[in-house]
Every structure is written in C-alpha cells, then in structure tokens.
Amino acid sequence: MNNNLLVIPIALPVVCGIYLLMRPVKGTGKRNVIIESVVCLNTIITLYLLFTCSGDSTTLFSLSEKLPMTLRIDGLSVFFGAIVSCLWPFATLYAFEYMEHDNRADTFFAVYTITYGVTMGVALSGNIVTLYLFYETLTMVTLPLVMHTMTNEARRATRKYLYYMIGGTAFAFIGMVYYALFSTGIEFTYGGNLDLNHASGNMNVVWFVYLLAFFGFGVKAAIFPFHGWLPEASVAPTPVTALLHAVAVVKSGIFAIMRFTYYCFGAQVLKGSWAQEITTIFAMVTIVYASTIGVRETHFKRRMAYSTVSNLSYILLGLSMMSPLGLLAGLLHMLFHAVMKISAFFCVGAVMHRTGKNYVYELDGLGKKMPLTFGAFFISAMALSGFPLFSGFVSKLSIAQALFENISLTGALGVLVLIYSALMTAIYTLTTVVRAFLPEKGFDMESVKDFSDPSYRMLLPLFVFSIVTVLLGVWAQPLINILSLVANGVL
C-alpha cells in the first residue's frame, strides 16, 4: 500500500534543522523548546506510522526503472526505527544542559536534529540502494558533530572518521552494485532474492562480494581492523558520542549488515561457507581485542568507546551464525546495548561536565558526591558485564544459544570469547564504580566537596534508561516473542 506519510519522520527533523541553520532562534530557552517539541512530535508520528502502517511503502524518486528510491515498513524497520525514535528525545534533553555554555550550540542542535531525520531514512529504507543513499548521507551530516569543538584533536578525529568511512563506502558500493545486477529485485525480502541461477557455479565470487560488503558496512560497526575511528571520535561532545556509539552511526552499520545478510543475499546462501567463517572469526577477534584494550585504557570516555567496539561485535557474532536464532540474538543485543550504552555514556558526560575530570584515576570519591550519576553507571556496568537480572545477560545468553545451535569448534570458541569479554568488561566498568564509591584509605574528600549530580535534564534520561535496563533483564520474554517473529521473517 502506498503511503506518502512515511516521508514525514525523515523530512520533519531535516527541514527543522536546515531552518535553524539558516535562521537561528534568539534565546536559548525558546530554541530548546522548539527543538524538543519537534523531536518529540517526530517521535510520536514515527511510532504511530511504525505500528499502524506495516507493509506500507512509498517511492521518493527513481534513478532508473530498476532503481527506485523507496521507503517501506517491515518488522526490521519497525525495530530499528522504534529504537532511534524512542532514544532521541532523551538524548536531546540531555544535550540541553551539556551544551548550555557552548558558543556554537545553535549549529550543534540544528545538525543534531537533521541527523535524526537521516537516521530514520536508514531505518525506513525499502531497498539496498535507498539504504545506501541515507547511509552515506549519515556520514556527511555527522562530520560537523565530530568536529564541533574545532580543536586540532577534533579535526584529526574528523579526518580519520572521513577516511575510514570513504573506504567503507567503496567496499559496500561493490556489494550493492553486484547485488543490484544479479538479483531478482532490489527490494528487501526476508531470505534474500539473489539470482541463484547466476550464483550456482560462482559461489566463491558471491561469498567474496559479500565479504567486501560486510567489511564495508562493518566500518561503521567498528569491526577490527576498521575500528580506529570510533575511539578517536570520543573527542566530540558526549551527546554526539552517545548517539554515534549507541544509536545512529554504529547501529546503522549493524542494521545495514542485517539487511544485506538476511534480506539481500540470504543467510542460507552464506551458511557453511568460508565467508561465514571469516565474519565469525573477525567478530571474535574484535571482541577479544577491544575488551582487552578497554581494561588498559585510562581515559573514561575512550574506555567506554572500546566497550562499544567490543559489544558491536557481539551483535555481529550472533548475525554470523546465519540463522533465525542468530538474528534474534543480534536484535536483542542491538536493542539492549543501545539502552545500556547510551546510559553509560551519559553518565560519563555528566561526570566530565560537572567536574572536568576525564580519567578513571581522577574519579576517586566522586560517587559519594554524585550518587545518582554513578548509581546509573553501576546499573549500566552490571548490564554490560552480563550479570543476571540485567538486560545484557539476556542478550548474551541468546548469543551463546545461537553459537551452540549447531555444535562446532567455532561455536565453542565463540562462547569462550563471550566469557572472556564478560570478565574484562566487569573489570573495566566495576573497578571504576569501586573507585568512585570506595576511594583508598586516607583520600581527602575535601578535594571533591564542590561537586554534585547534574540537573533533571541529565538525570531524567539516566533514570529512565536505568529502569529500562533492569526491566528488560527481568521481563524480556514478551519482547523475545515479538522479535522471534521478525527473526523468522513473519513480521
């Protein structure tokens, strides 16, 4: 069914952001009210469309008869679109306090709002060409956010971010063109629609092209060795890094790999191939590498950045099983990681904003002065480490189940990797909490007496995300039942 309303979730924030760039609003309070109102309105419209217009589509324009730019709502777009639309209003509210003394806040919020619309374009894309268009547009609109502070460090990080993304673009483009040429149609179809008559006898070429696309899209998902841009991007303001590392950019990379694997090539075409083995191995290498570096990293925000690198490959490890159970595990961890990691980054940002302290060894005693902030961080740390009764335990257990679905050496090795990473995660997150609440004997509490928790604009998102993190850990079965339908192609 054709539904032109699908354009609204993309157009509304983009038009608003462009207008604010051209005509900045006088008065910080007035600007904040307008932006939050637009973001919340867009979220309401988006959620309404996602849950009432399943199967609807619309064509934006056509590059040719065989290359229409279409938007469409299916189970996977509902999943990713709901994550983005539910988290963005809280991220925007958080950013108001964080950016209140920034001289370039008007430009920041304008681009930040535009990014919302472009990310929704990724979520609602109806075929691989449309997804690729919005995917690359997302790179361009986030460049000013990474470079926002305009310091030399930010400029270097932006150049690195751009170089990595250009390389990923080239690899992904090869995969997209091959698929467009040798498929029965470019629209997303669960199980894929690669022309198997062409593929028979050329499977090594098919698998090689898939690997190019996997690593091309995997640049945004920070797969080793293409992860270097992500820790560097932590120089950006925390509202940016939280969305880069938890929602918009990295999850768009994961989302693109999901689409390309399960909705373009088809998992059955890839299952049992050497291409599957390579993707699984690189996911495991990334998990081990990033979680190990996370223990060594002393910069608070960069430590969380390496945690993101590790957790993204948890998702890829599940996806690489090329099975409905693997896709379900990937979907669960994609959602749970978005919530617990954006909360963790917001805690880090609140500490940096209120105290000016950037390193883990500077956090001693701060837990007693910022108990709400570090309490929220503790909940995120428990979830990230995979402790029972927290959301991370549920998704990591699902990944382990996917690994053991078909008994193999790779599956057993994958479970060992998960256990090792859980241990490393507990070390680099919970030791931070211990330092904050239990400083060494003789620590001078007078040195932190002037610090306190931030205002409600920062604390409200932390409170909400902490509750959701716990609820998803103790009451996940209804969500699992719904996502199982998506993972099996029913929705």
C-alpha positions in Angstrom: 0.0 0.0 0.0 1.4 3.4 -1.0 1.7 5.8 2.0 3.3 9.2 1.4 3.2 9.8 5.2 6.3 7.7 5.5 8.3 10.7 4.4 7.4 12.7 7.5 9.8 11.1 10.0 12.6 12.0 7.7 11.5 15.3 6.4 10.3 17.0 9.6 13.6 16.9 11.5 15.7 17.6 8.4 13.6 20.7 7.4 13.6 21.9 11.0 17.4 21.5 11.3 18.0 23.3 8.0 15.7 26.2 9.0 17.6 26.6 12.3 20.9 26.7 10.4 19.6 29.5 8.2 17.7 31.4 10.9 18.9 30.6 14.4 16.3 31.2 17.1 17.1 34.0 19.5 17.1 32.9 23.1 18.4 29.5 24.4 15.1 28.6 26.2 13.0 29.3 23.1 15.4 27.3 20.9 15.3 24.4 23.3 11.5 24.3 23.5 11.3 24.4 19.7 13.8 21.6 19.2 12.4 19.3 21.9 8.9 19.9 20.6 9.9 19.0 17.0 11.8 15.9 18.2 9.0 14.7 20.4 6.4 15.3 17.7 8.5 13.4 15.2 8.8 10.5 17.6 5.1 10.4 18.1 4.4 10.4 14.4 7.1 7.8 13.7 5.8 5.4 16.4 2.3 5.8 15.0 3.4 5.0 11.5 5.6 2.1 12.5 2.9 0.3 14.5 -0.1 1.1 12.2 1.3 1.0 8.7 3.2 -2.3 8.5 3.8 -3.2 4.9 3.2 0.3 3.5 5.7 1.8 1.1 6.3 4.9 -1.0 8.6 5.8 -3.8 10.6 9.0 -3.3 12.1 9.1 -6.8 13.7 6.7 -9.3 17.3 6.7 -10.5 16.1 4.4 -13.3 13.3 2.0 -13.9 15.1 -0.7 -11.8 16.4 1.6 -9.1 13.5 3.3 -7.3 14.2 5.1 -4.0 11.6 3.6 -1.8 10.6 3.7 1.9 8.9 0.7 3.4 7.8 -0.5 6.9 8.5 -4.1 7.8 9.5 -5.9 11.0 13.1 -4.8 10.9 12.4 -1.2 10.1 9.9 -1.1 13.0 12.6 -2.5 15.3 15.4 0.0 14.4 13.0 2.9 13.9 11.5 2.4 17.3 14.9 2.4 19.0 16.0 5.6 17.3 12.7 7.5 17.8 12.4 6.5 21.5 16.0 7.4 22.4 16.4 10.7 20.5 14.1 12.9 22.7 16.0 11.9 25.8 19.3 12.5 24.1 18.2 15.9 23.1 17.0 16.8 26.6 20.4 15.7 28.0 22.2 17.8 25.4 20.5 21.0 26.5 22.4 21.1 29.8 25.6 19.7 28.4 25.8 22.3 25.6 24.3 25.3 27.6 27.6 27.2 27.7 28.8 26.2 24.2 29.3 29.2 21.8 28.2 27.1 18.8 25.2 25.4 20.3 22.8 26.7 17.6 24.7 25.0 14.9 25.1 21.9 17.0 21.4 21.4 17.7 20.5 22.1 14.1 22.8 19.4 12.8 21.8 17.1 15.7 18.2 17.4 14.6 19.0 16.8 10.9 20.8 13.6 12.0 17.6 12.3 13.5 15.8 12.5 10.1 18.7 10.9 8.2 18.9 8.0 10.6 15.2 7.5 10.2 15.9 7.3 6.5 18.2 4.4 7.1 15.6 2.7 9.2 12.7 3.1 6.7 14.7 2.3 3.5 12.8 -0.2 1.3 15.8 -1.4 -0.7 19.5 -1.5 -0.7 20.0 1.5 -2.9 17.9 3.7 -0.7 19.6 2.4 2.4 23.0 3.2 0.8 21.9 6.7 0.0 20.8 7.5 3.5 23.7 5.6 5.0 26.3 7.7 3.3 24.3 10.9 4.0 24.5 10.0 7.6 28.3 10.1 7.4 28.2 13.6 6.0 25.8 15.1 8.5 27.7 13.6 11.4 31.0 15.1 10.3 30.2 18.6 11.8 29.2 17.0 15.0 32.5 15.1 15.4 34.4 18.3 14.5 32.2 20.5 16.7 34.8 21.7 19.2 37.1 22.7 16.3 40.2 21.8 18.3 43.2 20.2 16.5 42.3 16.9 18.1 38.7 17.2 16.8 39.9 18.0 13.3 42.2 15.0 13.3 39.4 12.7 14.6 37.1 14.1 11.8 39.7 13.4 9.1 40.2 9.9 10.4 36.4 9.3 10.6 36.0 10.5 7.0 38.9 8.4 5.6 37.5 5.3 7.3 34.0 6.0 6.0 35.2 6.6 2.4 36.9 3.3 2.4 33.9 1.5 3.8 31.7 3.3 1.2 33.8 1.8 -1.7 33.6 -1.8 -0.4 29.9 -1.5 0.3 29.3 0.0 -3.1 30.8 -3.0 -4.8 28.5 -5.3 -2.9 25.5 -3.1 -3.6 26.2 -3.0 -7.4 26.8 -6.7 -7.6 23.5 -7.4 -5.8 21.6 -4.9 -8.0 22.9 -6.6 -11.1 22.4 -10.3 -10.1 19.2 -10.3 -8.0 15.6 -10.8 -8.9 14.7 -7.4 -7.4 16.4 -4.9 -5.1 13.6 -4.6 -2.5 14.3 -6.1 0.9 12.9 -9.6 1.1 13.5 -11.9 4.1 15.6 -14.9 2.9 17.2 -12.8 0.1 16.4 -12.5 -3.6 19.8 -13.2 -5.1 19.5 -14.8 -8.5 20.6 -18.4 -7.6 20.7 -19.4 -11.3 23.5 -17.0 -11.7 25.1 -17.8 -8.3 25.3 -21.5 -9.0 28.9 -22.3 -10.1 30.0 -18.9 -9.0 29.6 -19.2 -5.2 33.2 -18.2 -4.4 32.5 -14.9 -6.2 29.3 -14.5 -4.3 31.0 -15.1 -1.0 33.8 -12.7 -1.8 31.5 -9.9 -2.8 29.5 -10.5 0.4 32.7 -10.1 2.4 33.5 -6.8 0.7 30.1 -5.5 1.7 30.3 -6.9 5.2 33.5 -5.1 5.9 32.4 -2.0 4.0 29.3 -1.7 6.2 31.4 -3.0 9.1 33.5 0.1 9.2 30.6 1.9 10.8 30.1 -1.1 13.1 33.8 -0.7 14.1 34.8 -4.3 13.1 38.6 -4.9 13.6 40.8 -3.7 12.0 38.5 -0.8 10.9 37.6 0.3 14.4 40.2 3.1 14.8 37.8 5.9 14.0 35.4 5.2 16.9 37.7 5.8 20.0 39.1 8.9 18.2 35.5 10.3 17.7 35.2 10.4 21.5 36.6 13.9 21.3 33.1 15.1 20.2 30.6 16.3 22.8 29.1 13.5 24.8 25.6 13.8 23.3 27.3 13.2 20.0 29.4 10.2 21.1 26.4 8.7 22.9 24.5 8.7 19.6 27.5 7.8 17.5 28.4 4.8 19.7 25.0 3.7 20.8 22.3 4.6 18.3 22.9 6.4 15.0 26.1 5.6 13.2 27.3 2.3 14.7 23.8 0.8 14.7 23.2 1.9 11.2 26.3 -0.2 10.2 24.9 -3.2 12.1 21.4 -2.6 10.5 22.9 -2.5 7.0 24.7 -5.8 7.7 21.5 -7.3 8.9 19.7 -6.2 5.8 22.4 -7.3 3.4 22.9 -10.7 5.0 19.3 -11.7 5.7 17.3 -9.6 3.3 19.5 -9.4 0.2 21.9 -12.3 -0.1 20.1 -14.6 2.2 21.5 -16.5 5.2 21.2 -19.9 3.5 23.4 -18.8 0.6 26.1 -17.9 3.1 25.7 -20.6 5.8 28.6 -23.1 5.9 30.8 -21.0 3.6 34.3 -19.8 4.2 32.8 -16.3 4.1 30.7 -17.1 7.2 33.8 -18.5 8.9 35.7 -15.2 8.2 33.0 -13.0 9.5 32.7 -15.1 12.7 36.5 -15.0 13.3 36.8 -11.3 12.8 33.8 -10.7 15.2 35.6 -12.8 17.8 38.9 -11.1 17.3 37.3 -7.7 17.7 35.5 -8.7 20.9 38.8 -10.0 22.5 40.9 -7.1 21.3 38.5 -4.3 22.3 37.6 -5.7 25.7 41.3 -6.2 26.5 42.2 -2.6 25.4 39.3 -1.4 27.5 41.0 -2.6 30.6 44.2 -0.8 29.7 42.5 2.5 28.7 42.5 5.1 31.4 40.5 7.8 29.6 36.9 7.4 30.9 35.1 8.1 27.6 37.6 6.2 25.4 37.3 3.2 27.8 33.5 3.2 27.0 34.4 3.6 23.3 36.4 0.4 23.3 33.5 -1.2 25.2 31.3 -0.2 22.2 33.7 -1.7 19.7 33.5 -5.0 21.7 29.7 -5.0 22.1 29.1 -4.2 18.4 30.9 -7.4 17.5 28.7 -9.3 20.0 25.9 -8.5 17.6 27.9 -9.4 14.5 28.9 -12.7 16.2 25.2 -13.5 16.5 24.4 -12.4 13.0 27.3 -14.5 11.6 25.5 -17.7 12.7 23.3 -17.2 9.6 20.2 -18.5 11.4 17.0 -17.1 12.8 18.3 -17.7 16.3 21.5 -15.8 15.4 19.4 -12.9 14.0 17.2 -12.9 17.2 20.3 -12.7 19.4 21.7 -9.9 17.3 18.4 -8.0 17.5 18.3 -8.4 21.3 21.8 -7.2 21.9 21.4 -4.4 19.4 18.4 -3.0 21.5 19.9 -3.8 24.9 23.3 -2.3 24.1 21.6 0.9 22.7 19.9 1.4 26.1 22.7 0.5 28.5 25.5 2.1 26.5 23.7 5.4 25.9 23.1 5.5 29.7 26.8 4.7 30.4 28.0 7.5 28.0 25.6 10.0 29.6 27.0 9.1 33.0 30.5 9.7 31.7 29.4 13.0 30.1 27.7 14.1 33.3 30.9 13.5 35.3 33.1 15.3 32.7 30.6 18.2 32.5 30.2 18.7 36.3 33.8 18.0 37.4 36.1 18.5 34.4 37.7 15.1 35.1 38.4 12.9 32.2 40.5 10.0 33.5 39.5 6.9 35.6 42.2 7.6 38.2 40.6 11.0 38.8 37.2 9.6 39.9 38.1 8.7 43.5 35.3 9.7 45.9 33.0 11.2 43.2 30.4 8.5 43.8 29.6 10.0 47.2 29.1 13.4 45.7 27.4 12.2 42.5 25.5 9.1 43.8 22.7 9.3 41.2 25.1 9.5 38.3 27.3 6.7 39.5 24.4 4.7 40.6 23.1 4.8 37.0 26.6 3.9 35.8 26.7 0.9 38.1 23.4 -0.4 36.6 24.9 0.0 33.1 28.1 -1.7 34.2 26.2 -4.7 35.6 24.2 -5.0 32.3 27.3 -4.6 30.1 29.1 -7.3 32.1 26.2 -9.7 31.7 25.1 -10.2 35.3 21.7 -11.9 35.7 18.6 -9.7 36.2 20.1 -7.1 33.8 19.4 -6.9 30.1 22.9 -7.7 28.9 22.6 -11.2 30.5 19.6 -12.0 28.4 21.1 -11.0 25.0 24.5 -12.6 25.7 22.8 -15.8 26.7 20.9 -15.6 23.4 24.1 -15.2 21.5 25.6 -18.3 23.3 22.5 -20.3 22.4 22.9 -19.3 18.7 26.6 -20.4 18.9 25.6 -23.8 20.3 22.7 -24.3 17.9 25.0 -26.3 15.6 27.7 -27.9 17.7 31.1 -26.9 16.3 34.6 -25.8 17.3 33.8 -22.3 16.2 30.7 -22.2 18.4 32.6 -23.4 21.5 35.3 -20.9 20.8 32.7 -18.1 20.5 31.3 -19.0 23.9 34.8 -18.8 25.4 35.2 -15.4 23.8 32.0 -14.2 25.4 33.1 -15.4 28.8 36.5 -13.7 28.5 34.9 -10.5 27.3 32.4 -10.5 30.2 35.3 -10.8 32.7 37.2 -7.9 31.0 34.0 -5.8 30.9 33.4 -6.4 34.6 37.0 -5.3 35.3 36.9 -2.0 33.4 33.5 -1.0 34.4 33.0 -2.1 38.0 36.5 -1.1 39.1 35.5 2.4 38.0 32.4 2.2 40.3 34.5 1.0 43.2 37.0 3.9 42.9 34.1 6.3 42.8 32.3 5.0 45.9 35.2 3.5 47.9 38.3 5.6 47.5 41.5 4.4 49.1 42.0 5.0 52.8 43.3 8.4 53.5 41.6 10.0 50.4 40.9 13.7 51.0 37.1 14.1 50.5 37.6 17.9 50.7 39.1 17.7 47.2 35.6 16.7 45.7 33.4 18.7 48.1 32.3 21.2 45.4 30.9 18.5 43.0 27.3 17.3 42.8 24.9 15.5 40.5 23.6 17.4 37.4 20.1 18.8 37.0 17.0 16.9 35.9 17.8 17.4 32.2 20.7 15.0 32.6 19.3 12.8 35.4 15.9 12.1 33.8 17.4 10.2 30.8 19.7 8.3 33.2 16.7 7.4 35.5 14.6 6.2 32.5 17.4 4.2 30.9 18.3 2.5 34.2 14.8 1.4 34.8 14.5 0.1 31.2 17.8 -1.8 31.6 16.5 -3.6 34.6 13.0 -4.2 33.2 14.5 -5.8 30.0 16.6 -8.1 32.2 13.7 -9.4 34.3 10.8 -9.2 31.8 12.3 -9.9 28.4 10.2 -12.8 27.2 7.3 -10.7 25.6 10.0 -8.8 23.7 11.7 -12.0 22.7 8.5 -13.4 21.4 7.9 -10.4 19.2 11.5 -10.3 17.9 11.4 -14.0 17.2 8.7 -13.2 14.6 11.0 -10.6 13.0 14.0 -13.0 13.1 11.9 -15.7 11.3 10.5 -13.4 8.7 7.0 -13.5 9.9 6.9 -9.7 10.6 
